[in-house]
Amino acid sequence: MLNIKKQISKLYLSSVLGNLSLTGAWLAILAARGYSLVEIGFAETVFHITSFIFEIPSGVLADLYGRKNMLLVSNIIKIIGNIAMIFSRNLFMVCISLAFYAMSYNFASGSGDALAYDSLKKVKREAYYEKYASNQLVIYRLCSGLSTLCAGFALFIGYQAAYGADILIGLIQTWILLSLCEVRVLDDANCNTQKISGSIRVELIKCFSESLSFLKKERRAAFLMFCNSFVGAIDILLLFFLQAKLPEAGMPDFALGFALFFMEMGGILGAKLILKCKRLRYRSVFALAALLVLSGVLAEHSGMYLIMTLGGFAAALSDDALQVRTNTILQDMFPSKQRATLISIESFTFSVLMIVMSPLAGMLFSYW
């Protein structure tokens, strides 16, 4: 018998450990190591190209071989990435490390949400998923904020010690993941396993083809994926480059961590506010989110660090509000046996946008 409270609590705890890091402000760490914004933008592009390649296969593997197993694979890959960063001495090694981080995110992105939704569906509590998604974003933003708040400490102890601490956290997270229960709720049978009749290649192609057929039939799902990814890409890039732009605008070094933390708190407010706006139609939520995130971009060009910080706060708020609403709608639409694959396709859409937008944003924020 599945203990849903323990299952969800362990997923929450895993998210806390997965997002809590001394190296959250890795752009600032790389900048302190002497890398330029253009080089950092290139490294970010490598990250998203890797995501482009591995995102969908990782989701298919989660649907075929278990979401818990892929979460464990994700954590092991992340630890390898931390080891690579410790021994990095040039941009090439930094890019290798970021490629491992990208694969880690790939294997975790669809697996965690799919396992959570099917666990709730197993006990007929799907209605809780919107709150779960909101709580996960709160965890992400809070831990990311705390991680960036530790930017000064990470620079003080050195990047090698900071990434070493992340390895220790990763080992603890692995222990939590091992205690999760694998859950599978198929749409056409009351069983917990999906039969695999062919080779891995055949099954990958089959699962991916079925997911594409679903999106072709449910075009609204594809549209929602694009809208959510577009707003999210702008927000992520804005907060990413503000790590370097705020000091350039005159923000004191001691205040940088607090400013980054404050901006992450905008996401928490957005994730909670959207739960109070259940009657607000999706098109209205999207319009408001797009307006706020674009206002954040305009605020960045004001050159005044207080206004820039408020703009980042507004962008994070809009991004997470839209994320919660979109994810809840999509999970209700996705068939269980392709859930992780379809979540990965959404992340794939995000990666495509980031590949195009990252270098452009690097030039935009460097020269304008």
C-alpha positions in Angstrom: 0.0 0.0 0.0 1.5 3.3 -1.1 1.9 5.8 1.7 1.3 9.0 -0.2 2.3 11.4 2.6 5.7 9.7 2.9 6.1 9.6 -0.9 5.4 13.3 -1.4 7.4 14.3 1.6 10.5 12.4 0.2 10.0 14.1 -3.2 9.9 17.5 -1.4 13.1 16.6 0.6 14.8 15.4 -2.5 14.0 18.8 -4.2 15.4 20.7 -1.2 18.7 18.8 -1.4 18.8 19.0 -5.2 18.3 22.8 -5.3 20.3 23.7 -2.1 23.8 24.5 -3.2 26.8 26.7 -2.3 27.3 27.2 -6.1 23.9 28.5 -7.1 25.4 31.7 -8.3 27.7 29.8 -10.7 27.8 32.7 -13.2 29.3 34.9 -10.4 31.7 32.2 -9.5 32.8 31.8 -13.2 33.1 35.6 -13.5 35.3 35.7 -10.4 37.5 33.0 -11.9 38.1 35.4 -14.9 35.6 34.2 -17.5 33.9 36.9 -19.6 30.2 37.2 -20.1 30.6 36.0 -23.7 32.5 32.9 -22.5 29.8 32.3 -19.9 27.1 32.8 -22.5 28.9 30.2 -24.7 29.0 27.7 -21.8 25.3 28.3 -21.1 24.7 27.5 -24.8 26.6 24.2 -24.4 24.4 23.4 -21.4 21.2 23.9 -23.5 22.6 22.0 -26.6 23.2 19.0 -24.3 19.6 19.4 -22.9 18.4 19.5 -26.6 20.0 16.1 -27.2 19.2 14.3 -24.0 15.9 15.8 -22.8 13.4 13.6 -24.8 15.4 10.3 -24.5 15.6 10.8 -20.8 11.9 11.2 -20.5 11.2 8.1 -22.6 13.7 6.1 -20.5 11.8 7.2 -17.4 8.5 6.0 -18.8 10.0 2.7 -19.8 12.4 1.9 -17.0 11.0 3.8 -14.0 10.9 7.4 -12.8 12.7 6.6 -9.5 15.6 4.9 -11.4 16.0 8.0 -13.6 16.0 10.3 -10.6 18.9 8.2 -9.2 20.7 8.4 -12.6 20.2 12.2 -12.5 21.8 12.5 -9.1 24.8 10.4 -10.0 25.4 12.4 -13.2 25.2 15.7 -11.1 27.9 14.4 -8.7 30.1 13.6 -11.7 29.5 17.2 -13.0 30.6 18.6 -9.6 33.8 16.5 -9.7 34.5 17.8 -13.3 34.0 21.4 -12.1 36.4 20.9 -9.2 39.2 19.8 -11.7 38.3 22.4 -14.4 41.2 24.6 -15.5 39.8 26.1 -18.7 36.6 26.8 -20.6 36.5 23.4 -22.2 36.4 21.6 -18.8 33.7 24.1 -17.6 31.6 23.2 -20.6 32.1 19.5 -19.9 30.9 20.0 -16.3 27.9 22.0 -17.5 27.0 19.3 -20.0 26.8 16.8 -17.1 24.6 19.3 -15.2 22.3 19.5 -18.2 22.0 15.7 -18.4 21.3 15.6 -14.7 18.4 18.1 -15.2 17.2 16.1 -18.2 16.8 12.9 -16.2 15.1 14.6 -13.3 12.8 17.0 -15.2 10.1 14.6 -16.3 10.7 11.9 -13.8 9.9 13.8 -10.6 6.7 15.3 -11.7 5.5 12.1 -13.4 6.2 10.1 -10.3 4.4 12.7 -8.1 1.3 12.9 -10.3 1.0 9.1 -10.8 1.5 8.6 -7.0 -1.4 11.0 -6.4 -3.5 9.5 -9.1 -2.9 6.0 -7.6 -4.7 7.2 -4.5 -7.2 9.3 -6.4 -5.8 12.6 -5.1 -4.9 14.3 -8.4 -6.5 17.5 -7.3 -3.6 18.0 -4.9 -1.1 18.3 -7.8 -1.5 22.0 -8.3 -0.5 22.6 -4.7 2.3 20.1 -5.1 3.6 22.0 -8.2 3.3 25.3 -6.3 5.2 23.9 -3.3 7.9 22.5 -5.6 8.4 25.9 -7.2 8.6 27.5 -3.7 11.3 25.0 -2.8 13.1 25.7 -6.0 13.0 29.5 -5.5 13.8 29.4 -1.8 16.7 27.1 -2.2 18.0 28.9 -5.2 17.7 32.2 -3.3 19.6 30.7 -0.4 22.2 29.3 -2.8 22.8 32.7 -4.4 22.8 34.3 -0.9 25.8 32.0 -0.3 27.7 33.4 -3.3 30.0 35.5 -1.2 30.8 32.5 1.1 31.4 30.3 -1.9 33.9 32.8 -3.3 35.5 33.1 0.2 36.1 29.3 0.6 37.0 28.8 -3.1 35.0 27.1 -5.8 36.6 23.7 -5.3 35.5 23.5 -1.6 32.0 24.8 -2.6 31.5 22.1 -5.3 32.9 19.6 -2.8 30.1 20.5 -0.4 27.6 20.0 -3.3 28.9 16.4 -3.7 28.2 15.7 0.0 24.6 17.0 -0.5 24.2 14.9 -3.6 25.2 11.7 -1.6 22.5 12.5 1.0 20.0 13.1 -1.8 20.8 9.7 -3.3 19.9 8.0 0.0 16.5 9.8 0.0 15.8 8.7 -3.6 16.6 5.1 -2.8 13.7 5.0 -0.3 11.1 6.2 -2.9 8.4 3.8 -4.2 8.1 3.3 -8.0 4.5 4.0 -9.1 3.0 3.4 -12.5 -0.7 4.0 -13.3 -1.4 2.9 -16.8 -4.4 4.3 -18.5 -5.5 0.9 -19.9 -4.7 -1.4 -17.0 -4.6 -1.5 -13.2 -1.0 -2.5 -13.0 2.3 -0.8 -12.0 4.6 -1.9 -14.7 4.8 -1.2 -18.4 5.5 -4.2 -20.6 8.6 -3.9 -22.8 8.4 -6.2 -25.7 11.2 -5.0 -28.0 14.7 -3.6 -27.9 15.5 -0.4 -26.2 15.8 1.4 -29.6 12.4 0.1 -30.7 10.8 1.0 -27.4 12.3 4.5 -27.5 11.0 5.1 -31.0 7.6 3.7 -30.1 7.1 5.8 -26.9 8.3 8.9 -28.6 6.0 8.3 -31.6 3.0 7.9 -29.4 3.8 11.1 -27.6 4.1 13.0 -30.9 0.8 11.5 -31.9 -0.8 12.8 -28.7 0.6 16.3 -29.3 -0.6 16.3 -32.9 -4.1 15.4 -31.6 -4.0 17.7 -28.6 -2.6 20.9 -30.2 -3.6 22.9 -27.2 -1.1 21.0 -25.1 1.7 21.9 -27.6 0.6 25.6 -27.5 0.7 25.6 -23.7 4.2 24.1 -23.7 5.4 26.9 -26.0 3.8 29.7 -24.1 5.2 28.5 -20.8 8.7 27.9 -22.2 8.8 31.3 -23.8 8.0 33.2 -20.7 10.3 31.0 -18.6 13.2 31.5 -21.0 13.0 35.3 -20.7 12.8 35.1 -16.9 15.7 32.7 -16.6 18.0 34.7 -18.9 17.1 37.9 -17.1 17.9 36.6 -13.7 21.0 34.8 -15.0 22.6 38.0 -16.4 21.5 40.2 -13.6 24.1 38.3 -11.4 26.7 40.2 -13.4 24.8 43.4 -14.4 23.8 44.5 -10.9 27.4 45.0 -9.7 28.1 46.9 -13.0 25.1 49.2 -12.2 26.8 50.1 -8.9 25.3 47.6 -6.4 27.6 47.0 -3.4 29.1 43.6 -3.3 27.6 42.9 0.2 24.1 43.5 -1.3 24.3 41.3 -4.3 23.4 38.1 -2.6 20.4 39.7 -0.9 19.2 41.2 -4.2 19.4 37.8 -5.9 17.6 36.2 -3.0 14.9 38.9 -3.1 14.3 38.3 -6.8 13.9 34.5 -6.2 11.2 35.4 -3.6 9.2 36.8 -6.4 8.7 33.3 -7.7 7.4 32.1 -4.4 4.8 34.9 -4.3 3.8 34.0 -7.9 3.5 30.3 -7.1 1.2 31.0 -4.2 -0.8 33.8 -5.7 -1.9 31.6 -8.6 -3.6 29.2 -6.2 -5.9 32.1 -5.2 -6.8 32.8 -8.9 -8.4 29.6 -9.9 -11.2 31.5 -11.8 -8.7 33.5 -13.9 -8.6 32.1 -17.5 -5.3 30.8 -18.9 -5.1 33.5 -21.6 -5.4 36.2 -18.9 -2.7 34.5 -16.8 -0.4 34.3 -19.8 -1.0 37.9 -20.9 -0.2 39.2 -17.4 2.9 37.0 -17.1 4.2 38.1 -20.5 3.7 41.7 -19.5 5.5 41.4 -16.2 8.5 39.5 -17.5 8.9 42.0 -20.4 8.7 44.9 -17.8 11.6 43.1 -16.0 13.7 43.2 -19.1 12.9 46.9 -19.6 13.8 47.6 -15.9 17.2 45.9 -16.5 18.0 48.6 -19.1 17.3 51.4 -16.6 20.8 51.2 -15.2 19.5 51.7 -11.7 20.1 48.6 -9.6 17.0 49.0 -7.3 14.7 49.2 -10.3 16.6 46.3 -12.0 16.1 44.2 -8.8 12.3 45.0 -8.8 12.2 44.0 -12.4 13.8 40.6 -11.7 11.3 40.1 -8.8 8.3 40.8 -11.2 9.7 38.5 -13.8 10.2 35.6 -11.3 6.6 36.2 -10.0 5.1 35.9 -13.5 7.2 32.9 -14.5 6.2 30.8 -11.5 2.6 31.7 -11.6 2.3 30.7 -15.2 4.4 27.6 -14.6 2.0 26.3 -11.9 -1.1 26.9 -13.9 0.4 25.4 -17.1 1.8 22.3 -15.4 -1.5 21.6 -13.7 -3.5 21.8 -17.0 -0.9 19.7 -18.8 -0.7 16.9 -16.2 -4.5 16.5 -16.4 -4.2 16.1 -20.2 -1.2 13.8 -20.4 -1.7 10.0 -20.6 0.1 8.3 -17.7 2.3 5.9 -19.8 3.8 8.8 -21.7 3.8 11.4 -18.8 7.6 11.7 -18.3 8.2 11.8 -22.1 5.7 14.6 -22.6 7.1 16.6 -19.7 10.5 16.2 -21.3 9.2 17.4 -24.6 8.1 20.6 -22.8 11.6 21.0 -21.4 12.9 20.3 -24.9 10.9 23.2 -26.2 12.5 25.3 -23.5 16.0 24.2 -24.4 15.4 25.0 -28.1 14.4 28.5 -27.1 17.3 28.9 -24.8 19.8 27.7 -27.5 18.6 30.6 -29.7 18.1 33.2 -27.0 21.2 32.6 -24.8 23.9 34.0 -27.1 21.6 36.8 -28.2 21.0 37.7 -24.6 24.7 37.5 -23.8 25.3 40.2 -26.5 22.2 42.2 -25.5 23.2 42.4 -21.9 26.9 42.9 -22.6 26.6 45.8 -25.0 23.2 47.5 -24.3 
